[in-house]
Amino acid sequence: MTTTNTKRIAELNDLCRKAPGIAGKMYLTRGIADLPDADRSAICEKVETFDSFTADNDPYGEHDFGSFEHDGHKILWKIDYYDRASFGTGRDMGSEDPSDPAQTVRVLTIMLASEY
């Protein structure tokens, strides 16, 4: 992957976190969905504004993973890349070029660390 592609992937991932309904899909695990509305809202806002990327949690510079604490819970979020043509067919395949939004569907999953 080139530096240009990595930078573009990071930009697209940041957009997915900030506007998941427009730039990707967002899924909440059962543990997150079962939390009170105020907690879910606060967690989603923390994901949207997450900027604590380091070499430890973002070794490839793609901004595709993060973790933080919320009200005693460790929260994880992850962005996966799927081939747009196969997504939703039951035979989902990974995208060959996550830097190309025309062929990639981004899926943001937010979960409790205990669900991982």
Residue, then its C-alpha position, 0 to 999 in steps of 0.5 A: m500500500t502506498t503512502t497516498n493510499t494509506k492517507r486516503i484510507a485514513e481520510l475515508n475512515d475518519l469520514c465513516r466515523k463522523a458520518p456513518g450513514i453517508a460514508g459507510k454502515m454502522y453496527l452496534t453490538r448487543g452490549i452497546a445496544d442494551l445500554p441506556d440511550a444517553d450512554r449510546s449517544a455519548i459512546c457514538e460521539k466519542v467514536e466520531t471525535f476519536d483522535s487518539f491514534t498512536a503507533d500502538n493502536d494504529p500501526y498502519g496509519e489507517h485510523d481503522f481501530g480505537s478504544f476508550e473507557h466509558d462509565g466503567h466499560k472498555i469500548l472498542w470500535k473497528i472499521d472493516y472494508y468489504d467489496r461493494a459488489s458482494f456486500g449483502t449477498g451472503r458471500d461478502m468479500g473484502s475490498e481489494d482497494p479500500s482507498d476506492p469508495a466506488q468499490t468499498v463499503r466501510v462497516l463501523t462496528i462499536m462494541l464492548a471489549s467484553e464482547y470481542 
